[in-house]
């Protein structure tokens, strides 16, 4: 879920890529080879998509913007697949909490059944277990749901940033090659 700016897009490296692709003193093949070398040491998501874009005849494609969008969608779908763990935690944790509640209540009723006289102190531990497990389960669910919402929101913002990065850095380049 590392979606910090430094993992998404490096403006200085993207500017250097654009300058390389716009260099008029070299042939298109030389510029592309130099860009591919520059992309090798860039581990941002933008560079990952750009490498795939160039490898799949992105600029030679009839509609390079659609090629870029498809590649970007694939990369973000890969990131979104990891959200299933947060979804799983938000579904399972209340169930485990309620299971703990049931176990605590069964223990409380067992205490009642084996003793002639029952005091609140005798039942306190069983009822405490019942209540604590419910609270923990619901707390985990809430945290998982908040994290998932934050990550989805972040992904949406990052997708928009990469579209803008493509439009400013990569889209104008297909006209020069």
C-alpha positions, -999 to +999 in steps of 0.1 A: +000+000+000+030+023-004+014+051-024+036+079-012+046+105-038+082+091-042+068+057-052+043+072-077+062+098-098+096+115-097+092+148-115+129+154-120+134+120-137+103+125-158+116+159-169+149+143-178+130+116-198+110+143-216+142+162-225+158+130-238+128+122-260+127+158-273+164+160-281+167+169-318+203+160-321+197+122-319+176+097-339+144+084-326+160+050-320+188+065-300+164+086-279+142+055-271+173+035-261+185+062-238+150+066-223+148+028-216+182+030-198+169+059-177+138+040-168+158+010-156+169+029-125+135+044-118+112+023-096+082+046-095+048+035-106+050+060-135+083+045-147+068+009-144+039+019-165+061+039-190+084+009-194+054-013-203+040+014-225+072+017-245+075-021-247+040-025-261+045+001-289+028+028-270+037+057-292+032+037-324-003+027-313-031+044-330-044+058-297-014+059-272-036+075-245-058+044-245-028+022-242-015+042-213-049+042-195-052+004-199-017-002-185-024+022-156-056+005-149-038-029-147-012-016-123-038+000-100-060-032-101-029-051-089-026-026-060-064-029-053-062-067-051-043-062-018-073-046-003-090-079+000-070-085+032-086-054+048-120-065+036-114-099+051-103-084+084-134-062+085-157-092+079-140-118+101-132-097+132-168-090+143-176-127+138-146-137+160-157-110+185-192-125+187-178-160+190-159-147+220-191-133+233-209-166+229-180-184+247-180-159+276-218-163+280-216-201+279-189-198+306-211-175+327-241-199+324-218-228+333-208-210+365-244-205+373-252-242+367-225-256+389-229-234+419-259-232+443-255-195+450-239-172+424-225-138+432-217-111+407-180-117+413-184-153+402-198-142+369-176-111+363-148-128+345-170-147+321-190-116+313-159-095+310-145-120+283-178-118+265-178-080+264-141-075+256-141-098+226-170-080+211-153-046+216-120-059+201-138-074+171-158-042+164-126-021+169-107-041+144-136-039+119-137-001+122-099+003+118-099-020+087-128-002+071-112+032+077-078+020+063-096+005+032-114+038+026-082+058+030-064+035+006-092+036-020-092+074-018-055+075-021-056+052-052-081+075-069-059+106-063-028+087-075-046+075-107-055+111-114-019+122-108-005+096-132-030+107-159-018+143-155+019+131-155+012+112-188-005+141-204+023+165-195+053+142-200+045+113-223+016+123-245+033+152-263+063+128-270+045+106-295+043+136-319+081+140-318+090+103-325 
